[in-house]
Amino acid sequence: MLRVRITTGDTGTATDIAPPYNHGIYDYLRHLNDSQGGLRGCPIDVDMRDAQYDPARTEEVIDAWRREPTWGGVSTLFIFGTGPTTRVAPKLTTEQKLIIPGSYAGSLATPVPISASVQYDEFNALGQSIVASEHKTSPGYPYIFFPATDYSTAIRIGIKAAWKLAPGRIAMAHDTIDRCLYCVDPLAAGKSYIEQLPGMLLGDDLIVPQTSSLEDEGFIVDAVIRYVQREIDRKRANPSYVPTSWFWAGNSIVSSSFVGKGAAAAQKLIDRAFPGPGKDRWQLRVMANNWGIGERTLEICGADCAGIFYGLFPMPIYGDTQHSSGMAEMLRIHRAYREKDGHPLDRYQDQFYVQGHAAALMWRVAVERAIDAGLESPTGEDLKAALEGFQNVVLDGMTAGPISFSPTDHRPQANESVYVINAGSAGADAGGVVFRFVDRYSIDLDPKWLGY
């Protein structure tokens, strides 16, 4: 018997991303049970419970599982969220439980403790350039693995893509660390990387709430407009000033989409303040993290986001059978379990479902390797060893690149596909949102970046 537990966020502040991600996992594990009796003849005992994307609630859910007589046989937990994962990982590590988080934080990708001082240039309230220093630490998470590009590598790739597309000043739009750890975790990596790219500059941070509520639209859009108005004032006062032209959208899809909507509205202020066409036109753009763009982006932001809203995809977009050999099977699984659960067929039809599916695929390959090595009921320790043997493993084309792990480095890959929202009809995917592929970007996994 293979025992797996899943925490999700059916309620809380991540309802825009957690349910599709976790059902990507849950559906696939049910599919393995229903189609082949589990894996290599071992049935899968799976239980999924709502932990509200809350660290304390996640701990309560896991403690409830601990009180059950089957807990000793649980090898793997899929935990959603950075904050929840960091809260429960220490004790799960002592129990040698494998953790596959719905979080790709760089701090989770190091199996060994790290401590690093990171410096970068930023601006104070007076607009003066100062050297900021941030100390990044991680206790090391030897039992954590995930298939997607870690957030710190991803933000570097996102900034590199922005630099390739249109060099300029980039501002980080995100919530505060006490409200959203994932939103803040990669910022030091991104800010310190900017100085390596000629023509890229760092702007003031823009604090906007992490939310899954559509009622927060006005607040976030107004925050972006006020930010850009200050940039307009700076440019008027000093014509040589290079204003912010990019926003890194660090929150999840609803909040990030509103940042895009705010950028579109603020563009009108720019065009009135500095009229005239030309290659030097001040154009706002958004680069969203992998949880900040998806099939809901065009629905929320509307046509205003066309041509300005870019985003990172560590997995193929939903329905992309051309670039993913495993997509057709995933689509069949999705449809089968929406019908079985009595859901509308378009529920969870987005790239977050793809990310969950890829996480479950990674687990399946690790389990099969462990069983094939003679371990009839693999433990968390057995699965850890199997995963640390991954070298350029291809998960049915469900990741942007092959994944690898080692005992000293759990960063799986350094690839992202960049898409931009397109208003045209060509290229519409199964979810009805139009994406245009821009390019695939990658960077080297510098050893000194491990953990941040």
Summary of the structure (lengths in Angstrom):
residues: 452
radius of gyration: 21.7
end to end distance: 36.6
largest distance: 71.6
contacts: 1665
relative contact order: 0.15
helix: 40%
strand: 21%
